[in-house]
């Protein structure tokens, strides 16, 4: 049986954070004032602004240099942006590559 552990414990034993713990985490890690996360969620209609999927496992997207929060992304798009090094130029090259590979150029 495959088991993985991280600093929060295994999936089976990890307890769900309370609302107060979640708010405290968002405030301390991203400097988000109370209510701003919910405002972003409502403004995005609970959807990822990149792929338009419902935010089931949302991630706070932020600039790693300035720390400024840009929005809430899904669990797939947020690391995707990170893997492209938060670079618009890398994103354009990836788009060009994919369009060529799919024959849509």
C-alpha positions in Angstrom: 0.0 0.0 0.0 1.4 3.4 -1.0 1.5 6.0 1.8 3.0 9.4 1.6 3.8 11.7 4.4 4.5 15.4 4.4 4.9 17.9 7.2 1.1 17.8 7.7 0.8 14.0 8.1 -0.6 11.4 5.8 -3.8 11.9 3.8 -5.7 9.5 6.0 -4.7 11.1 9.3 -4.6 14.8 8.4 -7.5 16.7 9.9 -9.3 19.4 8.0 -8.3 23.0 9.0 -10.9 25.0 10.8 -12.1 28.3 9.1 -10.1 30.3 11.7 -6.9 28.3 11.0 -7.4 28.8 7.2 -7.9 32.6 7.6 -4.9 32.8 9.9 -2.8 30.9 7.4 -3.9 33.1 4.5 -3.2 36.2 6.5 0.2 35.2 7.7 1.5 33.6 4.5 0.0 35.9 1.9 -0.8 39.0 4.0 -4.4 38.7 2.9 -6.8 40.7 5.1 -10.0 39.0 6.3 -12.6 38.7 3.6 -10.2 39.3 0.6 -9.9 35.6 -0.2 -13.7 35.3 -0.3 -14.0 38.5 -2.4 -11.5 37.0 -5.0 -13.5 33.7 -5.0 -16.8 35.5 -5.6 -15.2 37.8 -8.3 -13.9 34.6 -10.1 -17.3 32.9 -9.6 -15.4 30.0 -8.0 -13.7 29.2 -11.3 -10.0 29.1 -12.3 -9.4 32.2 -14.5 -7.0 30.1 -16.8 -8.8 26.9 -17.5 -12.3 27.8 -16.3 -12.6 24.7 -14.2 -14.4 24.8 -10.8 -12.0 25.5 -8.0 -12.1 22.2 -6.1 -8.5 22.3 -4.7 -7.8 26.1 -4.9 -4.3 27.6 -4.7 -3.5 31.2 -3.9 -1.4 32.5 -6.8 1.2 35.0 -5.9 4.3 36.7 -7.2 7.3 35.0 -5.5 9.4 38.1 -5.7 7.0 40.8 -4.5 4.6 38.5 -2.6 1.6 40.2 -4.2 -1.4 37.9 -4.6 -2.7 37.7 -8.2 -5.7 35.5 -7.7 -6.9 32.0 -7.0 -6.0 29.2 -9.4 -6.8 25.5 -9.6 -4.3 22.9 -8.5 -3.2 22.3 -12.1 -2.7 25.8 -13.4 -0.9 27.2 -10.3 2.1 24.9 -10.6 1.9 25.3 -14.4 2.6 29.0 -14.1 5.4 28.3 -11.7 7.0 25.8 -14.0 7.0 28.4 -16.7 8.9 30.7 -14.2 6.0 33.2 -14.1 7.2 34.4 -17.5 4.9 35.7 -20.2 7.6 35.0 -22.8 7.9 31.4 -21.7 4.1 31.1 -21.9 4.1 32.4 -25.4 6.8 30.0 -26.4 4.8 27.1 -24.9 1.7 28.2 -26.8 3.6 28.4 -30.0 5.2 25.0 -29.4 1.8 23.4 -28.6 0.0 25.0 -31.6 2.8 23.7 -33.9 2.7 20.2 -32.3 -1.1 20.0 -32.7 -0.9 21.3 -36.2 -3.1 24.4 -35.5 -0.6 26.9 -36.7 
